[in-house]
Amino acid sequence: MQDKTTTDRVKSLQKHLEQENPLLVSVVDKFVELDEVGLGLGVLNARDSYTTEISWWPLISILGTFSAGKSSFINQYVGDTIQKTGNQAVDDKFTVLCFSNDNSVRVLPGIALDADPRFPFYQMSEAIDKVAEGEGSRIDTYLQLKTCPTDVMRGKILIDSPGFDADSQRDSTLRITDHIINLSDLVLVFFDARHPEPGAMRDTLEHLVAGTVRRKDANKIMFILNQIDTTAAEDNLEDVVAAWQRAIAQGGLVSGSFHTLYNEEAAVKIEDAGLEERYKRKRDADLHEITKRIAQVSVERAYRIIGALENFSNRIEKEIIPELQTAVSVWKKRVLIADAIVLIPLFILFLSYTISHGYWQGFNFAIPGMSEDGYGGIISNVLLAAVVVVFVLVHFIIRGTIARWYARGLAEDGYYGNLRAAFLKNTRWFKSVLFGRITGWDQKAVEKISELRDSADGFVQKLNDQYTNPSGKSS
């Protein structure tokens, strides 16, 4: 059962969604039912909820290297100077931008994000601590929240990342980067055309491109080669673009899209009028595609959330449960083998010693020289019982040791829950090594997962009714 803090957090989320999208309020209820399955399995604890594993607001993240033009693009998009710009690192934090009715831009500390479940960095301090112990308490050095009073920001969240090629705090930065890619509806990855050799950005490509290849939602990634005006002097835009596209293709990318931009206010002067017109047409066409894709995010968001409900349900049944079953099966086999290796020799040694020293009178165990009646019989029984207890203790030491050793290789903070905790729940002292099913995975749980998938399909149909009309009939 979820604790009160988690329950209150879910209710607060529903309250915020009531005005914005009532359909999603019902979706939250289904996530709560999914939480119950996760709690039963042990992949969630009382403080966890699958509702915090996704962003409930349209989320666009902007990643890239230092001086790639991320902040300039944001300022151009929102129509205001929200982010500082420059050729050097001007901000080494992840900045979350959201709408505010306040007429001024306000900068709030990272704790404003870490403690608010409506934002995509809820409890990020705990995740940072797992990468770099003690760093979670310094959450303000990684995150900040900026309010933005422009209408274009209504109903969506933008995240501006620090330069991806930063050396300091690198592990934690990568951890946060992976987190926001998972949560985002759209990811804009900026590269700098002033660095025509993609090899200079190999580390960025390695993480972003290679990671994209492994993703099932890679089509949400848009790669943007910025500041292409710098290629006009040699009129080699096509060559520079081709070099970057080859570098990305060599990383195995088969989806996503590639675009080119430049900021006209900061651009170098293009002397040839015809060339300048060609560059502008290319930039305007790509900028139109990017902004159109951003506008589409608000529609896609509801589908993405419902898809996450179905995805979580499927992954529990088709990935978590099989992995748990395999892990528990391997544990049971190893315990039985270890018992045979340790306990059988001990049992043989015990029998050999007691038989040779006259402890057995037929099938009765008795200490030599003591009567089987009275205190002699009691002492003999106590001794035999103590031997049995030792054997049982050895068995439990073996099974506990093997469980802890095996659990180290299981994911503790996976996207779909804590597989390690679920495994340990199935290896507790009262769980048989011969029989038994996975804890929490009974017929009721199976039916609940099936019901949640059906509910997701029903929600999608309701969304379709809002945007489509296959029959063509007027409503």
C-alpha positions as CSV (number, residue, x, y, z in Angstrom):
1,M,0.0,0.0,0.0
2,Q,1.3,3.4,-0.9
3,D,2.2,5.8,1.9
4,K,0.2,9.0,2.5
5,T,2.8,11.3,0.8
6,T,2.6,9.3,-2.5
7,T,-1.2,9.2,-2.3
8,D,-1.4,13.0,-1.7
9,R,1.0,13.5,-4.6
10,V,-1.2,11.6,-7.0
11,K,-4.3,13.5,-5.9
12,S,-2.5,16.8,-6.4
13,L,-1.5,15.7,-9.9
14,Q,-5.2,14.8,-10.7
15,K,-6.3,18.2,-9.4
16,H,-3.9,20.0,-11.7
17,L,-5.1,17.9,-14.7
18,E,-8.8,18.5,-14.1
19,Q,-8.9,21.8,-16.0
20,E,-6.2,21.1,-18.5
21,N,-7.3,17.6,-19.7
22,P,-10.0,15.7,-17.8
23,L,-9.3,12.5,-19.7
24,L,-5.9,12.2,-18.1
25,V,-7.5,12.3,-14.6
26,S,-8.9,8.9,-15.4
27,V,-5.6,7.8,-16.8
28,V,-4.0,8.6,-13.4
29,D,-6.5,6.3,-11.7
30,K,-5.2,3.5,-14.0
31,F,-1.6,4.3,-13.1
32,V,-2.6,3.9,-9.4
33,E,-4.0,0.4,-10.2
34,L,-0.7,-0.4,-11.9
35,D,1.1,0.8,-8.8
36,E,-0.8,-1.8,-6.8
37,V,0.6,-4.5,-9.1
38,G,4.1,-3.1,-8.8
39,L,3.8,-2.9,-5.0
40,G,2.6,-6.5,-4.8
41,L,5.6,-7.7,-6.9
42,G,8.0,-5.6,-4.9
43,V,9.3,-3.6,-7.9
44,L,7.8,-0.5,-6.2
45,N,8.0,0.5,-2.6
46,A,5.4,2.5,-0.7
47,R,7.0,5.8,-1.8
48,D,7.1,5.0,-5.5
49,S,4.6,5.5,-8.2
50,Y,4.7,5.0,-12.0
51,T,3.0,8.4,-12.3
52,T,6.4,10.0,-11.5
53,E,8.2,8.0,-14.2
54,I,6.7,10.2,-17.0
55,S,6.1,13.8,-17.6
56,W,2.4,14.8,-17.5
57,W,3.1,18.0,-19.4
58,P,4.4,18.3,-23.0
59,L,8.2,18.2,-22.6
60,I,10.8,19.4,-25.1
61,S,14.4,19.0,-24.1
62,I,17.3,20.8,-25.9
63,L,20.7,19.1,-25.7
64,G,24.0,19.7,-27.3
65,T,27.6,21.0,-26.9
66,F,28.7,24.3,-25.6
67,S,28.2,27.2,-28.0
68,A,26.0,25.1,-30.3
69,G,23.2,27.8,-30.1
70,K,20.8,26.1,-27.8
71,S,20.1,29.2,-25.7
72,S,19.8,31.4,-28.8
73,F,17.2,29.1,-30.2
74,I,15.2,29.2,-27.0
75,N,15.3,33.0,-26.9
76,Q,14.2,33.1,-30.5
77,Y,11.4,30.6,-29.9
78,V,9.9,32.3,-26.8
79,G,10.5,35.8,-28.2
80,D,12.4,37.0,-25.2
81,T,15.9,36.9,-23.8
82,I,15.4,34.2,-21.3
83,Q,18.7,32.4,-21.6
84,K,22.2,33.8,-21.6
85,T,24.2,33.2,-24.8
86,G,27.9,33.1,-25.6
87,N,30.7,31.2,-27.2
88,Q,31.8,29.9,-23.8
89,A,29.9,28.0,-21.1
90,V,27.4,30.5,-19.7
91,D,25.3,28.1,-17.7
92,D,26.3,24.7,-16.3
93,K,22.9,23.7,-15.0
94,F,19.8,22.1,-16.5
95,T,17.3,24.9,-16.8
96,V,13.6,24.0,-16.8
97,L,11.5,26.7,-18.4
98,C,7.7,26.9,-17.9
99,F,4.9,29.5,-18.2
100,S,4.1,31.9,-15.5
101,N,1.4,34.6,-15.2
102,D,4.0,36.8,-13.5
103,N,5.3,39.4,-15.9
104,S,8.9,39.0,-14.9
105,V,11.3,36.1,-15.4
106,R,12.1,34.4,-12.1
107,V,14.9,32.0,-11.4
108,L,14.1,29.4,-8.7
109,P,16.6,26.9,-7.2
110,G,16.8,23.2,-8.0
111,I,14.8,22.1,-5.0
112,A,11.8,23.7,-6.6
113,L,12.0,20.9,-9.2
114,D,13.2,18.1,-6.9
115,A,10.3,18.4,-4.5
116,D,7.4,19.0,-7.0
117,P,6.0,15.9,-8.7
118,R,4.5,17.9,-11.6
119,F,8.0,18.5,-13.0
120,P,10.3,16.0,-14.7
121,F,13.0,16.1,-12.1
122,Y,11.0,15.0,-9.1
123,Q,13.3,13.3,-6.5
124,M,16.3,13.7,-8.9
125,S,18.5,14.2,-5.9
126,E,18.1,10.6,-5.0
127,A,19.0,9.5,-8.5
128,I,22.1,11.7,-8.5
129,D,23.2,10.2,-5.1
130,K,23.2,6.8,-6.7
131,V,25.7,8.0,-9.3
132,A,27.8,10.2,-7.0
133,E,27.2,9.7,-3.3
134,G,26.5,13.0,-1.5
135,E,25.9,15.0,-4.7
136,G,22.2,14.8,-4.3
137,S,22.3,17.3,-1.5
138,R,23.8,19.8,-4.0
139,I,20.8,19.6,-6.3
140,D,20.9,23.4,-6.8
141,T,24.2,23.0,-8.6
142,Y,22.6,20.8,-11.3
143,L,19.1,22.2,-11.7
144,Q,17.2,25.5,-11.8
145,L,13.6,26.6,-12.7
146,K,12.9,29.7,-14.8
147,T,9.5,31.1,-15.2
148,C,8.6,32.5,-18.6
149,P,5.6,34.9,-19.1
150,T,5.3,34.4,-22.9
151,D,2.1,32.7,-24.3
152,V,4.1,30.3,-26.5
153,M,5.2,28.5,-23.3
154,R,1.6,27.8,-22.1
155,G,1.0,24.1,-21.5
156,K,4.5,22.9,-22.2
157,I,7.9,22.6,-20.5
158,L,11.3,23.3,-22.1
159,I,14.6,22.0,-20.7
160,D,17.9,23.7,-21.7
161,S,20.9,21.5,-20.9
162,P,24.4,22.5,-20.0
163,G,27.0,21.8,-22.6
164,F,27.1,18.0,-23.1
165,D,30.9,18.1,-23.4
166,A,31.4,19.3,-19.8
167,D,34.0,17.4,-17.8
168,S,33.0,18.4,-14.3
169,Q,30.1,16.6,-12.7
170,R,30.0,14.4,-15.9
171,D,28.5,11.2,-14.5
172,S,25.6,13.0,-12.9
173,T,25.1,15.2,-16.0
174,L,24.8,12.0,-18.1
175,R,22.4,10.5,-15.6
176,I,20.1,13.5,-15.8
177,T,20.5,13.6,-19.6
178,D,19.3,10.0,-19.9
179,H,16.4,10.8,-17.6
180,I,15.1,13.7,-19.6
181,I,15.5,11.9,-22.9
182,N,13.3,9.1,-21.4
183,L,10.7,11.6,-20.3
184,S,10.7,14.0,-23.3
185,D,8.1,14.1,-26.0
186,L,10.7,15.8,-28.3
187,V,14.5,16.0,-28.1
188,L,16.4,18.7,-30.1
189,V,20.1,17.9,-30.3
190,F,22.2,20.8,-31.4
191,F,25.6,20.6,-33.0
192,D,27.9,23.5,-34.1
193,A,28.7,23.8,-37.8
194,R,31.8,25.8,-36.9
195,H,33.3,22.5,-35.9
196,P,33.2,20.8,-39.3
197,E,35.0,17.7,-38.1
198,P,32.3,15.5,-36.3
199,G,35.2,13.5,-34.8
200,A,35.8,16.4,-32.4
201,M,32.4,15.7,-30.9
202,R,32.8,11.9,-30.8
203,D,31.8,11.6,-27.2
204,T,28.6,13.6,-27.8
205,L,27.8,11.4,-30.8
206,E,28.7,8.3,-28.9
207,H,26.2,9.0,-26.1
208,L,23.4,10.7,-28.0
209,V,23.4,8.9,-31.3
210,A,24.3,5.4,-30.0
211,G,21.7,5.9,-27.2
212,T,19.1,6.9,-29.8
213,V,19.7,3.8,-31.9
214,R,18.7,1.6,-28.9
215,R,15.6,3.6,-28.3
216,K,12.1,2.5,-29.5
217,D,11.0,6.1,-29.6
218,A,14.0,7.4,-31.6
219,N,11.7,9.3,-34.0
220,K,11.3,11.9,-31.3
221,I,14.9,13.0,-31.8
222,M,15.7,15.9,-34.1
223,F,19.4,16.6,-34.9
224,I,20.1,20.2,-35.7
225,L,23.3,21.5,-37.2
226,N,23.3,25.2,-36.1
227,Q,25.2,28.3,-37.2
228,I,25.4,27.1,-40.8
229,D,26.0,30.7,-41.9
230,T,29.7,30.0,-41.2
231,T,29.8,27.7,-44.1
232,A,28.8,30.4,-46.6
233,A,32.3,31.7,-47.0
234,E,33.4,28.5,-48.7
235,D,29.9,27.7,-50.0
236,N,30.3,24.1,-48.6
237,L,27.0,23.7,-46.7
238,E,26.2,20.5,-48.4
239,D,29.7,19.1,-47.6
240,V,29.4,20.0,-43.9
241,V,25.9,18.6,-43.6
242,A,27.0,15.4,-45.4
243,A,29.9,15.0,-43.0
244,W,27.6,15.2,-40.0
245,Q,25.1,12.9,-41.5
246,R,27.8,10.3,-42.2
247,A,29.0,10.6,-38.6
248,I,25.5,10.0,-37.3
249,A,24.9,7.2,-39.8
250,Q,28.1,5.5,-38.7
251,G,26.7,5.5,-35.2
252,G,23.9,3.3,-36.5
253,L,21.1,5.9,-36.5
254,V,18.2,4.8,-38.7
255,S,15.5,7.2,-37.4
256,G,15.2,10.7,-36.2
257,S,15.6,13.8,-38.5
258,F,18.4,16.2,-39.5
259,H,18.0,19.9,-39.9
260,T,20.1,23.1,-40.3
261,L,19.7,26.5,-38.7
262,Y,21.4,29.8,-38.0
263,N,20.5,32.9,-36.1
264,E,20.3,35.8,-38.5
265,E,20.9,38.4,-35.8
266,A,24.3,36.8,-34.9
267,A,25.1,35.5,-38.4
268,V,28.2,36.4,-40.4
269,K,27.5,38.6,-43.4
270,I,26.8,36.6,-46.6
271,E,28.0,38.8,-49.4
272,D,26.5,36.9,-52.3
273,A,22.8,37.8,-52.4
274,G,21.8,34.6,-54.2
275,L,23.7,32.5,-51.8
276,E,22.2,34.4,-48.9
277,E,18.7,33.8,-50.2
278,R,19.5,30.1,-50.6
279,Y,20.7,29.8,-47.0
280,K,17.6,31.7,-45.8
281,R,15.2,29.4,-47.6
282,K,16.9,26.4,-46.2
283,R,16.9,27.8,-42.7
284,D,13.3,29.0,-42.8
285,A,12.1,25.6,-44.1
286,D,13.9,23.7,-41.4
287,L,12.8,26.2,-38.7
288,H,9.2,25.7,-39.8
289,E,9.5,22.0,-39.5
290,I,11.0,22.3,-36.0
291,T,8.4,24.7,-34.7
292,K,5.6,22.7,-36.3
293,R,7.0,19.6,-34.5
294,I,7.1,21.5,-31.2
295,A,3.4,22.6,-31.7
296,Q,2.4,19.0,-32.3
297,V,3.9,17.9,-29.0
298,S,0.8,19.1,-27.1
299,V,-1.4,16.7,-29.0
300,E,1.1,13.9,-28.9
301,R,1.5,14.2,-25.1
302,A,-1.8,12.6,-24.2
303,Y,-1.1,9.7,-26.6
304,R,2.4,9.3,-25.1
305,I,1.0,9.1,-21.5
306,I,-1.6,6.5,-22.5
307,G,1.1,4.7,-24.4
308,A,3.2,4.7,-21.3
309,L,0.4,3.0,-19.3
310,E,0.2,0.2,-21.9
311,N,4.0,0.0,-22.1
312,F,4.5,-0.3,-18.4
313,S,1.8,-3.0,-18.3
314,N,3.4,-4.9,-21.1
315,R,6.9,-4.6,-19.7
316,I,5.8,-5.9,-16.3
317,E,4.2,-9.0,-17.9
318,K,6.7,-9.6,-20.6
319,E,10.0,-8.5,-19.1
320,I,9.9,-8.1,-15.3
321,I,8.0,-11.3,-14.6
322,P,10.2,-13.5,-16.9
323,E,13.4,-11.9,-15.5
324,L,12.1,-12.5,-12.0
325,Q,11.1,-16.1,-12.8
326,T,14.5,-16.8,-14.2
327,A,16.3,-15.2,-11.3
328,V,14.3,-17.1,-8.7
329,S,14.7,-20.4,-10.6
330,V,18.5,-19.9,-10.8
331,W,18.6,-19.1,-7.1
332,K,16.6,-22.2,-6.2
333,K,18.9,-24.4,-8.2
334,R,22.0,-22.9,-6.7
335,V,20.6,-23.3,-3.2
336,L,19.8,-26.9,-3.8
337,I,23.2,-27.6,-5.2
338,A,24.9,-25.7,-2.3
339,D,22.8,-27.7,0.2
340,A,23.9,-30.9,-1.4
341,I,27.5,-29.9,-1.4
342,V,27.5,-28.6,2.2
343,L,24.7,-30.4,4.1
344,I,25.1,-34.0,2.7
345,P,28.7,-34.3,3.8
346,L,27.9,-32.7,7.1
347,F,25.0,-35.2,7.6
348,I,27.3,-38.2,6.6
349,L,29.9,-36.9,9.0
350,F,27.4,-36.6,11.8
351,L,26.0,-40.1,11.2
352,S,29.5,-41.6,11.0
353,Y,30.6,-40.0,14.2
354,T,27.5,-40.8,16.2
355,I,27.2,-44.4,15.0
356,S,30.9,-45.1,15.7
357,H,30.6,-43.6,19.2
358,G,27.4,-45.5,20.0
359,Y,24.9,-42.7,20.0
360,W,22.3,-44.9,18.2
361,Q,20.3,-47.7,19.8
362,G,18.5,-48.9,16.7
363,F,16.7,-45.9,15.4
364,N,16.8,-44.2,18.8
365,F,19.3,-41.4,19.4
366,A,20.8,-41.6,23.0
367,I,23.9,-40.3,24.6
368,P,26.2,-43.2,25.6
369,G,26.1,-44.0,29.3
370,M,22.8,-42.2,29.9
371,S,19.5,-43.9,30.4
372,E,16.9,-43.3,27.8
373,D,14.4,-42.6,30.5
374,G,14.3,-39.4,32.6
375,Y,16.9,-36.7,32.2
376,G,19.0,-38.9,29.9
377,G,16.2,-39.1,27.3
378,I,15.5,-35.3,27.6
379,I,19.2,-34.4,27.1
380,S,19.5,-36.8,24.1
381,N,16.4,-35.2,22.5
382,V,17.7,-31.7,23.1
383,L,21.0,-32.6,21.6
384,L,19.4,-34.1,18.5
385,A,17.1,-31.1,18.2
386,A,20.1,-28.8,18.4
387,V,21.8,-30.7,15.6
388,V,18.7,-30.3,13.4
389,V,18.6,-26.6,14.2
390,V,22.2,-26.2,13.1
391,F,21.5,-28.0,9.8
392,V,18.5,-25.6,9.3
393,L,20.6,-22.6,10.1
394,V,23.2,-23.6,7.7
395,H,20.6,-24.0,5.0
396,F,19.2,-20.5,5.6
397,I,22.7,-19.0,5.7
398,I,23.4,-20.7,2.3
399,R,20.1,-19.5,0.7
400,G,20.5,-15.9,2.1
401,T,24.1,-15.6,1.0
402,I,23.3,-16.9,-2.5
403,A,20.3,-14.5,-2.8
404,R,22.3,-11.5,-1.8
405,W,25.2,-12.4,-4.1
406,Y,22.8,-13.0,-7.1
407,A,20.8,-9.8,-6.3
408,R,23.9,-7.6,-7.0
409,G,23.6,-8.3,-10.7
410,L,20.0,-7.2,-10.9
411,A,18.8,-3.7,-11.7
412,E,18.0,-1.6,-8.6
413,D,16.7,1.5,-10.3
414,G,15.4,0.3,-13.6
415,Y,12.8,2.3,-15.6
416,Y,10.1,-0.2,-14.7
417,G,11.0,-0.7,-11.1
418,N,13.4,-2.3,-8.7
419,L,14.1,-5.8,-9.9
420,R,16.6,-6.4,-7.2
421,A,14.0,-5.7,-4.4
422,A,11.4,-7.9,-6.1
423,F,13.9,-10.7,-6.3
424,L,14.8,-10.4,-2.6
425,K,11.1,-10.4,-1.8
426,N,10.9,-13.8,-3.4
427,T,13.8,-15.2,-1.5
428,R,12.7,-14.4,2.0
429,W,13.1,-17.1,4.7
430,F,9.6,-18.4,4.4
431,K,9.7,-18.9,0.7
432,S,10.2,-22.5,-0.4
433,V,13.1,-23.4,-2.6
434,L,11.0,-26.3,-4.1
435,F,7.6,-24.8,-4.7
436,G,5.8,-21.5,-5.0
437,R,5.0,-18.8,-7.5
438,I,6.4,-15.2,-7.9
439,T,5.1,-13.1,-5.1
440,G,2.4,-10.8,-6.2
441,W,1.9,-12.5,-9.6
442,D,-1.3,-14.3,-9.3
443,Q,-4.4,-14.6,-11.4
444,K,-5.7,-11.3,-10.1
445,A,-2.6,-9.5,-11.1
446,V,-2.6,-11.1,-14.6
447,E,-6.2,-10.0,-15.1
448,K,-5.4,-6.5,-13.8
449,I,-2.6,-6.1,-16.4
450,S,-4.9,-7.3,-19.1
451,E,-7.6,-4.8,-17.9
452,L,-5.1,-2.0,-17.9
453,R,-4.1,-2.7,-21.5
454,D,-7.8,-2.7,-22.5
455,S,-8.3,0.6,-20.7
456,A,-5.4,2.1,-22.6
457,D,-7.0,1.2,-25.9
458,G,-10.2,2.8,-24.7
459,F,-8.4,6.0,-23.8
460,V,-6.8,6.1,-27.2
461,Q,-10.2,5.7,-28.9
462,K,-11.5,8.7,-26.8
463,L,-8.6,10.8,-28.0
464,N,-9.2,9.7,-31.6
465,D,-12.7,10.9,-31.2
466,Q,-11.4,14.4,-30.4
467,Y,-9.1,14.6,-33.4
468,T,-10.6,12.3,-36.1
469,N,-13.9,11.6,-37.8
470,P,-13.5,8.5,-40.1
471,S,-17.2,8.5,-41.0
472,G,-17.2,12.1,-42.1
473,K,-20.5,12.7,-40.3
474,S,-21.1,15.9,-38.5
475,S,-21.4,15.6,-34.8
